[in-house]
Amino acid sequence: MVLVAIFSMSGFFDWAAVKMYKLARGRPWPMIILLCTFAGVVSAFLDNVTTILLMTPVSIRLSQVLNLDPRYVLIAEVVFSNIGGTATAIGDPPNVIIVTSPHIQEKVCMLLAHP
């Protein structure tokens, strides 16, 4: 929450929204794909809740500019965030618990997580 407040006061979310809008060239579907991909990649290295807290202001601003319902964009981001969180040992709390277990090695965990 503190990170979100600091980023908000610094204008980071406005800057990120403008960059995403320019990358998507103002088209809704490329913007949604960019946001979801970014959420998935970031969730592989941060907690899912932290990622969504950081992405929500950007997604809401972009959705308002493009006249989209932000709920649908946020739901898609949450799904991608969950998928990205399972990709690494540090992305999800259950993965951290499994990896820190003395009976299961990380290589075995990765093999089981990615068939």
URBEL-V269814 format. One record per backbone hydrogen bond with DSSP energy under -0.5 kcal/mol. NH is the residue of the N-H (numbers start at 0). CO is the residue of the C=O. Records with the same first field share a line. If there is no record, write none. Layout:
# URBEL-V269814
NH=CO + CO
This chain:
# URBEL-V269814
4=0
5=1
6=2
7=3
8=4
9=5
10=6 + 7
11=6
12=6
14=10
15=11
16=12
17=13
18=14
19=15
20=16
21=17
22=18
23=19
24=20 + 21
25=20
26=23
30=26
31=27
32=28
33=29
34=30
35=31
36=32
37=33
38=34
39=35
40=36
41=37
42=38
43=39 + 40
44=41
45=41
47=90
50=46
51=47
52=48
53=49
54=50
55=51
56=52
58=54
59=55
60=56
61=57
62=58
63=59
64=60
65=61
66=63
67=62
69=67
71=68
72=68
73=69
74=70
75=71
76=72
77=73
78=74
79=75
80=76
81=77
82=78
83=79
84=80
85=81
86=83
87=84
90=87
95=91
96=92
97=93
98=94
99=95
100=96 + 97
103=100
108=104
109=105
110=106
111=107
112=108
113=109
114=112
